[in-house]
Amino acid sequence: MDRDEALQLLKKHVKKRANLDHARESEAVMRAMAERLGEDPDKWGICGLLHDIDWEECGEDATKHAAMGRQMLLDAGVDEEIAHAVGCHNHEYNGCDAPDTLMAKALVPCETVTGLIVASVLVRPNKDIGAMKLKSIKKKFKDKSFARNCDRDAIRKCEELGVELPDFLEMARDAIAGVQDDLEVG
């Protein structure tokens, strides 16, 4: 499945602009992480793009989220490695395996950090992700009351992949800034 086919599949199941933006942000961060780790950015990007394909259908039921997405992807003929990573990213609630591949392990911090980056830019007057200083993002990361639903421990899992937190935050900011014109930030 190429990116255009993946985007068509996503739009078949995801309608809300905020969820589509999160998918695009996650795609960008996963592509950047793949490049950093010497992996396939196209494949990892599709994983980021499709990771929440079931979000709107699952509603608030965390026990279904990602497990349903994994099956939706398998049914659509998406690569097994991508579908597996998608299922794993919510393993604490859905009964799927814990992340056990490099892609699955990367998806957890890559999709989670998008919430911190976007929340950080939304409180800035110019709403320009690329202009946001790393120092500001690090400060927001340390403030547990800021974007409190953004799991800092999940973001720190970047270090298990050999990417230090400051480098990861900068990489994520730059990746999302690269697609900002396609997003509805601000």
N, C-alpha and C positions, 0 to 999 in steps of 0.2 A: 504494500500500500504506500503510495507516495503522499506527500504533504497535502496536495489538493484534495485527494480522496479522503484523507484523514479529516480535513477541515469540513468537507461535505458531511461526513459521518457525524462529526461533533455538532454541527448546526442542525442536524436532524433531531438531536436529543437535547440540545442546550439552546435556550431562547433568550435568556436574560443577558443583557449587555455586560453586567458586572462579571458574570460567570464566564462569558466568552473572553473578556479581558484577562481574567485570571488564567485561563487556559493559554492565552497568547503569551502572557508574562512568564508562565511556567515553561512554556516551550523555549522561550529565549534563554532563560537561565539554564535549562537542561542542555541546550545546544552549547552554551559557553562552558559548562562543566565537562561535557564530552570532549570538547577541544582541549581543555586543560588536562584531561586524563588520557588523551590520545585515543578516544573512542569515536564512534560514528555519530557526528552531530545531527545528521538527518534522522537517524533512527531514534536517538535520544530526544530530539525535538518532538517527534511524533508522540513519544511517550508522555512528555510534558503536556502537549496539546490535548491529549485524550484522557489524561489521568482522572478527571472528574466528569466523564461523559454521563454518568448515572446520577449526578448530584441532584438535579431537579426532579428526577423520577423517584429517588429514595426519600426525598423530603428530609425530615429530621431523624430518620431511622439509621443511626450509625452502624447498626448490625448488618445492614444490607449494603451500605456504601462501599464501593470499590470491589467487593465480591461480585455484585451485580455488574459493575463496569467491566470487570475481567471477563465475565461470561459474554457480555454484549460484544466485546472486542473479539473474542474467539469466534463467536457466531458470525461476525463480519469479516472474518479471515485475516485479522490483524496478527502479526508475528507473535508467537507464543511468549517470547522474552518480554515484549512490551506488555502484553496482557498480564503476565505474571507480576511484573513490577507494579502495574496499576493495582492489582489485587492486594499486594503487600503493603501499599502505602497507608492503609487503614487497618492493619492487622490486629491492633490492640482491641478492636471492636467487632470485626467481621469474621473472625475465625480463620482467616487465610494465614499462610506462612509469614513469619517475620522476614523482612528484606534479607535476601541471601545471595543476590547477584550485585555486581557493581552498579548496574542501572537502577535496580530497586533501592539500593542503599542511597544513591544520589537523589532519587526522586523525593525522598522525605525532606531533606533540607532545602532542595531547590524549589519545591512548590510552596513550602512554608514561608520562606524568606520574602516571597512576593508581597505578602500581607504587610510585613514590616516596612518594606520599601515604599509601597503605595501609601500606607498610612502616614509615613514620614513626609512624603511630598505633598500630601493633601493639606497639611498644616502650614505649608510654605506659601507665601504670597504669589510667587511666580509659577508654581506648579511644574517647574522644570526639573525632571529627574536627573538629567545629566549635570545640572549645576549644583546639585545637592552635595555638600561636602561629606566625605567619609566620616569625619569627626562627628557630624550631626547624626548620622545613622548609628554610629557606635553609641552615642549618648542615648538615643531612643531605644536601642537594644537593651541597655542597662536599666532603663526606667520600666520596671515591671508593670506599672499602672498604664503605660502607653501601649496601645494595641494589645491589650491584655489577653486576647484570645490567640495571639500569635505565640506558639510554643517555642520558647528560646532553646530548650533542650533539643528539639527537633532540628533547629537551625544549626546548633553546635555539632550535629552529626557530620557536618562537612569536614571536621577535623579527623574523623575516622577514615576519610578518603584521602587524607594527606594535604588538605587545603585549610590553612589557618583561617580563623574567623574573620580577621580584618580583610584578608585577601578575598575571602568568599563574599563578604558584604560589598566590597568594591566591584568584584566581578558581576554580582547580581545587579547592582545599581547600573553598571554600564550596559549590561545585557538588556535590561528593561528600558533604559534610555534609548537604546537602539530601535525599539519598536514603539516608542511613546506616541508617535504620530498616528499609529493604528489604534490607540487606546482612547478611552473616554475618561482620562484622568483630569480631575478639576471640574 
